[in-house]
Amino acid sequence: MPTYEAFLSDDRAIEGLPIRLVVAIVVGVASLSIMMSMLGGIGTLGSTELDAQPEQEVIDADDRTLGVTVVDESGEPVEGATVVVDGDSAQLDEIATGTSGEDGTASVEIDPELRENQDRGTLQIDIKPPSGTDFQDKRQNTEVLVVDR
């Protein structure tokens, strides 16, 4: 039976270990990695997804105000969320924002433009949840269609 000093002087590292021990270490490290990644997602289990509901899903290119209601998963209005409207295939000079009120509705001032020979385009809506809440906006929200009539 080898003594403790024999292990200290052995510089073969993993090479000198029995194969079962090597397999156990590899499986243990892999299992620990999986468990840690699962624990990392626990913080999002209590989160509630937000949704943006534009008052109109189709607007004229001349429209200047877009009303968007922010609701939670159960359809209740959410106050204090920031609605962000950005150009997609329709263009905006700059990103437009608005904050939802007590009724969950935000009024966003926009100036959509369509390119030459383009008769329609879309605007993208994102939501920044109110700070200090468990709300999140991970899913894609409804896009607004801009048409040139």
Buried (B, 14 or more C-beta within 10 A) or exposed (E): EEEEEEEEEEEEEEEEBEEEEEEEEEEEEEEEEEEEEEEEEEEEEEBBBBBBBBEEEEBEBEBEEBBBBBBBEEEEBBEBBBBBBBBBBBBBEEEBBBBBBEEBBBBBEBEBBBEEEBEBBBBBBBBBBBEEBEBEBEEEBBBBBBBBE
